[in-house]
Amino acid sequence: MNMKQIGIISLLVLMLSFQLKGQGRFLTREGHIKFFSQAPMENIEAHNYNVLSVLDLSRGQVAVDMLIKNFEFEKKLMQEHFNENYMESGKIPKSTYKGAFVVPEGLMNATDGTYKIDVNGEISIHGVTKPLNQQIDLVVENGKISTEFVFNVKVKDHDIKIPNMVVKNIAEEIEVTANFTYEPYER
């Protein structure tokens, strides 16, 4: 082999290694979604600690998938009403989010730091899909990626019916907090 061939092979190997590193997929099965409803009669809070999410840096995509019945309430009766009467989790068991974003170079290489990104996507709640665009910070540290962000969901936008007798118990707009810590995932 001459020097030119060695140079070309070295360049190809280097490009391939960057490409493989850039194909990073990150996964969590223990994402946390909390929602909070502040209303005149009472505040309602619930937590779901079993949220699946995949972050694909090679495509600049994120997906979130969760079972509605996994939300836990302080009062069991609230949990029952939430699943049976409002969210109808027997008929519509999941909520999902699919989004896309531009991946900054440092994030692509999983370099430690904080990266502000704009995620544009769609959220599906109670079988109704709506756009949800959110600016978030992704924090890379020791090979893991984490994020925490807050957004609001209007109950009426997702065809969730609230009976008149309890309308003062549930806010028209629900605050949602999402926490994810992703680890590298190889198929």
N, C-alpha and C positions, 0 to 999 in steps of 0.2 A: 504494500500500500504506500502510495506517495502522500506527501503532506497535505495536498489538496483534498484527497479522499478522506484522510483522517479528520481534517477540518470540517468537511461536510457531514460526516458521521457524528462528530462531536456536537455540531450544531443541531442535527436532528434529534440526538439523545437529549440535549438540553431543552429543545422545544417540546419534546414528548414529556419530559419530567414536569415542565411548567403546566402543560395541558392536563396531566394526571392530577397534579396538585390542585389545579383550578376546577376539577370535577368534583369538588367536595360536596358531599351531601351530609347534612346534619339532621339528627332525629331526637325527639323526646316523646316518651309515652306518659310522662308525668308532668305535663304542662298544667298550669293552674289558671282557671278562669273564675273570677268572683264577680257577682253582680250585686248592686245595691240600689234599692228603691226607697227614696225618701218621700214620705207622704204624710199628710196631716194626722192621720189616725195612728200609723205605726210605720217604722222602718223595717224593711225586709232585706236580708242578706243571705246569699247562698254561695257555696263553693263547689267547684268540680276540680279534683286533683288528678284526673285520669284523661287529660286531653292529649291527643296524638297530634304531632306537628312535624312536618318535614320542611327543611330549609335547603334548597338546591342552589348553590352558588354558581354552578356551571350554566344554569339557565336563568338565574335571577328570579326564582320563583319560591313561593311559600304556600303551604297548604296546611289547614287546620281541620280536624275532624273530632267531634265530641258527641257522646251520648247525653241527651238531655236528662235522662233518669239518674245520671251520676251526680247531679247537683244535690248537695246536702244542706239542709236547713236546720236551724236551732229547734224549731217546732215541727214534729213529724206531720201534723195536720196540714201545715203550710206546704210541706213537700208533697203530700198527697194531692192537695188542690192544684198545686203548680203542675204536676204531671198529668192529672186526669182532666182538669177543667180548662186550664189556660194553654198549656203547651201541647196537650194531647200526645204525650210521648209514646203511647202505644201505637198511634197511627203515623206520627212523624218523629221517629226516634233520634234523629241526628240534626246537628247544626254544623255548617261547614264554612270555611273561608278559603278562597283561592286568590292569590295576589302575585304581582310581578313588580320588580324593581331593578334599577341599574346598580350593578355591583361595583363598588369602588375597588381599585387595584389592591390596596392593603387588605381589604376584606377577602378578596379573591385568593390572596396568598395566606389567609388566616394569620396575619400579623397582629400581635396584641395591640389593642387600642379601641377607641370608640368611633363608630361610623354612623353618621346621620343619613338615613335613607328615606325616600318617599315610596311607600308601597301603595299600588293602585290595584284594587280588586273588587271582589263581590262576596258578600256575606249572605248566607242562607239560614234564616231562622223561621221555624214554624212553616216551612215549605215555601216561603217567599224570599226571593233573592233581590238584594239591593246593592248598589255600589257602596264601597267603603274604602276611602283613601285616607291614609294615615302616615304621618311622619313619625318615625321611630328611631331610637338609638339601638344599634347592635353593638354589644361589648364583647370583644374577643380577648380571652385570657386563658393561657395554658391549654390551647387547643379546643376550648369550649366557646360557644357563642351564647350569650344571654340577652334578654330584653324584657322590659316592663313598660307597658303603655296603657293609657286609659282612653276609652271612647264611649259615646252615648248611643243608645238605641231607642227609637220611638216605638212604643208598643203598637200603635195603630199602623205603622209602616209594615208590620209583619203579620197583619190580620189576626192579632191576638185579642180575643174578645174578653172584656172585663165586665161582669154583671154589675148593674146599677147599684145594687145594695152594698158592694165592696169597692166601688170606684174610688172612694176617698182613701182606701187602704193601699192602693198601688199607684205609683207615680206614672205619669204619661211618658216620661223619658227615664230610662234605666241607665245607670252608670256601670260600665263594664271595665274591669281591670284584668289584663292578661300578663302572665309571667311565664316565660319559657327559658329553659336552659338546655341547649342542644349539645349533643356529643357527636363526633364523627361517626358516620354510618357507611358501611360498605355492604353491597349486596352480595 
